[in-house]
Amino acid sequence: MKKILVLLLTLSVSFSCYSRLLKKHIPDKLVVFTFDDATASQYSVVAPLLKKYGFGATFFVCEMPPNFKDSSKYMNWRQIKELDKMGFEVANHTRTHPAVSRLTREQFIEELDYIEDKCDSLDIAKPTSFAYPAYDLSRSVIDILAEKGYKFARKGGNRGYDPLIDHPLLVPSWAMTAGNKTQIMEAFDEARNGLVVVLTIHGVPDVEHPWVNTPPELFREYLKYLYDHQYKVIALRDLNRYINVKKAIKSIVPDINKKSKN
């Protein structure tokens, strides 16, 4: 009898947590695509392919130093606006891609505000998603993001995002490169039982940063696999359909030291 009562209490607590933090059930095969650094190929290669398959995505934009004005390497703001018009999420990656943990509060807010102001001037929706440059974290940065109304922030970690235990401003992801196909395919398989698979992707290809390059032919292979196997690919902001972000931000203690998956 005692064991039954304990089980019922555990189930009651679990259901309460579920009902508070989730708006609705998270389906299996839910994948989030995020793209960093505003590389030129995201406009010329990635966006048309995503539209072909009906997939969503988040583009974390910055004015990547030192060569942002080189149109062979990076998008311009007119092209970023076109991504917004195509229905993709344009989100904040800071202006200059700094190690944010080394910035003062004022410096970090200035970095955020620059991208917000650029978006406002082009009639792009105010960003509500953020990506930590080089996955550099600090608790003070999380607090500022929360104060400014950001709903999701993406980091690294090589594991699935569990909305019941992971803070929305510390969303883990896998980084896609030319050499980790096996890891990425295994990651796709983890999109089940309430876990969301989030991908960090750079250029397709990435001319200036070959260590994070994804060859276009490999990217096409991933897209076909996801489409053929009936995965749903969305933008980070679209997780708001499933997650009660306000309650999650208040209820889950952010843990910047949470270990990555080996």
N, C-alpha and C positions, 0 to 999 in steps of 0.2 A: 504493500500500500504506500509506504514511504517513497519507494522508487517511482511509483506512478505519479505521485504528487510532485516530485522533483522534475520529472519529465514534463508534466503539464505546465509547471512554472517556467521551465526553460523554453517551451514552445510559446507560451504567452509572452515572454520577454522578447523572443525572436520576432514574433508577429508584430508586437508593438513597435520595435525598431524598424521593421520593414515598412509598416504603414506610415510611420513618421517621416522616413527619409526617401521613400519612393512614391512617386505619383501613380506609377503603374509598373507592371511586370517588365523586367528587362529581357528581351527575347534572346535566344541563342543566335549565334552568328551575327552579332552586332559589332561593327568595326568602325573606328574613327580614323580618317586620314588627316594628318596635319603636315604642312609644308613650311619650312623655315627659310628665312633670309632673302626672300623675293628674287630668287634666281630667274634669269631670262627664260629658261626652259619651262618654268612653271606656267608661263603664259602661252608659249608657242607649242609645247608638247603635252604638258600635263592636263591643262584645262580642257582642250578638245577631246582627249581620251576619256576624262571623267564624264563629260557631257554625253559622249557616245554610249556609255554604260549606265547613265542615269545615277551616278554616284555623287555624293556631296563631299565637301572637304573644307578645311580651315587653312587659310594662308596667313602665316605669321610674318608680318612685313617689318622691315627695318631699312635704314639707309646704310647698307653694309660698307664699312670702311675697308680699304681706302678707295675702292673702285666702283662705288654705287652708280656713278654717272656713265659708266661704260655699258652701253645698251647691249653689247654682246654677252655680258655677264649677268646683268640685273635688269629687272623690270623698271620702267618709269611709273610715275603715279597715274598717268593716263591708262596704262595697262592694268594697274592695280584696281582702278575704278571699273574697268571692263570686267574684271573677275567678280566684283560686287554686283554688277548688272547681270551677270550670268547666274547669279544666285548663290555664289560661294561666300563663305564667311571670311571677311578681312579682319585680322586680329593683331594684337600688339606684341611686338618683339623688341621694344625699345627703339630709340632712334639710332644709336651707334653700336649696339650689340656688346655692351660692357659686362664685366663681372659685377652683377648687381649687389652682391654682398659687400663690395668695397665702396659703394656709393653712400653718400649721406642721404638722409631722407629727402632733402630738397633736390639733390641731383637725380635721384631715382624718379621723383615726381616730374621733374623737368623732362626726363627721357620718355615717360609715359605720355605726358601732355603733348609732346611734339607729334606723336603719331595720332593721338586723339584729335588734335587741331587740324592735321592734314586731312584726316577722314572727314571732319566736319566741313572743311572748305570744299570738299568734293562731293558732299552730300552722300557720304558713305556712313552707314549706321555706326554709332559710337561703339568702339570695341568693348566686349565683355569677356573676352578670353585673352589669356596671356601665356607666353612661353618663355621660360627662363633661358637666357642666352648661355650656351654651353652647360646647361643644367645647374648653374650656380645658384645656390639657395641661401636664404636667411630668414629667420622668423620675422624680422622687422619688415622685410619686403612683403611677406604674406599679409601682415597686418595692414600695410598700405593698400595692397590690392583689394582687401576686404572693405576698407574705408571708402575706396573709390568705386565700389560697386561691381568689381569683376566677379564673375560667377565660376569660371574655371581657369586653372593655370596648369600647364603641362610641364612635367619634368621627365627624367629618364627612369631607369629602374629595371627594364627588361622583365616586366610581369604585367598581368592583367589588372585593370582598374576595378576595384570592388567598392561600389558606392556606399556600402554599409559600414565600411571601416576606413576607407581612404578619404582624406579631406579633399573637397572639390578644388582647392587651390594647390593641391599636390597630386595631380593626376599622373600616374606612371605610364611609361610608354616604351616601346621597342624602337631602336634606330635602324632604319633600312640602309644597307650599303650594297656595294657590288658583290661582296664576299660572304654574305650571311643568309643565303637563300634557305638553307635548312632551318636556321633559327626562326626566320620569318614564317615559314610554312608551319612550323610547330606552334608558333604564336597564334596563327589563325585558328588552330584547333582549340585554343583555350577560351575562345569566345562562346562560353556556355555556362550554365549554372550561375547566372547572375553576374558574370565577369564580362567586362567590355575590353576589347583589344584596341589599343591606341597606337598608331604608328607615327614616328618622327621621320620625315622624308625631306631631303634637301633637293639638290638639282637633279633633273632627269634629262640630260646629264648635268653634273655640276662641274663647270669648266675651271673655276678658281679653287675649289676645295675637293680634289679627287678622292680624299679619304672618306668622304661621305657621298660619293657619287653613286647614283643608281642608273645603270644603263637602260635606255628606253625599251629595248627588247625584253629585258627582265621585268620592267614595270608593266609592260603589256601582258606578260605572262601572268603576273599577279592579278591584274584586273580581270582577265579571262577566267582564271580559277575562281575568284570571288563571285563573279557573275554566274558561272556555270553551276556553282555549288550553292547558289541562292543566299549569299551573304547580303546584309544590308550595310552599306557604307555611307556614313553621315559626317557632318561637321561636328566639331566639339560643342558648339552652342546648342546643337540639336539634342544633346543629352538632357537639356532642361525639360524635355517632354517626359522624361522618365524619373528625374531626380528632383526632389524638393530641396533646391540649392540653399535657400535661406536657412532651413532647419539643419541641413548637413553642415553648413559653415559654423553654425552656433553649437551643434551637438558633438562634432568630431574634433578632437584635439589634434592640431597639425603636428606631425612628427617628421621633422626634416632629416632625422637620423635613421629612419626606417630602412632596413637593409634591402638592397636590390636582390632580385632572383639570380642565382648563380647560373 
